Amino acid sequence: QQQQPKISSFFNKK
Amino acid sequence: MFEATLQKASTLKKVIEAIKDLVTDGNIEVSETGMNLQAMDSSHVSLVSLVLHTDMFEHFRCDRNVTLGINLPNFAKILKCSGNDDSVTLKAQDDGENLAIVFESEGQERVSEFELKLMDIDAESLGIPDQDYNTNVKMSSAEFQRIVRDMTVLGDTCSIGCTKEGVKFSVSGDLGQGNITLRQTNSVDKEEEAVTIEMDEPVELNFALRYLGFFTKASPLCPRVTISMSPDVPIVVAYNVGGEKDTEGAGSLSFYLAPKIDE
């Protein structure tokens, strides 16, 4: 089973 | 105030068509450098980044930075009212409540004026680091679209593996499995169909086909697509806007999607 990480966890909030 | 004219309304129409199914509401930030939109889909799995530099506009005036909060499906509906060879002018007052959209036919014998209500959208903005990728694949955007569509027949997750020899798309699901390999081909008759691979190390990552499918809606914008990957970071699927083939356009539409990970 694979999980889909959220994109926001890869880029810093501005 | 802000006022900008794009010679080809069709370019803007294709851009908005490409993102409206992924992102419903988005803020278009207008500044003296051009128009930018960054938005995530509703489940925050993917990110869209649109950059339209002032160079691609026939006329561009922006006295003060403005944020245009736009419902993209509604914007798309208005853009569909443009003719194939129409120009489009966008106008907004500082703190205005509407975006004026004017289409003019080539000989200016037909002028259509629309107004789109602007919205207050509370969206968080992310900083996308300017990074080098381990692998950059350039290929026909139509071919990429076809492969994603074909993979979707068999499953919901696609592995994209890249070596110097080629790029391999693989899928497996309840009814079976399949894969499609594209070999690196620099010498094809049609330049647009060439597959070029620049890479440091072989890489293989898994992606949700549902999102890749959304990204390929940008195919009408550009005959070529660039797919960039590095281990454990989001894939970038990028299209030039208002440019030709591989050459740098005056704008770009890039989609980011994180690879799936084992639980």
Interface residues (C-beta under 8 A of the other chain):
Chain A: Q1 Q2 Q3 Q4 P5 K6 I7 S8 S9 F10 F11 N12 K13 K14
Chain B: M40 S43 H44 V45 S46 L47 E124 S125 L126 G127 I128 P129 T157 N206 A208 V233 P234 Y256 L257 A258 P259 K260 I261 D262 E263
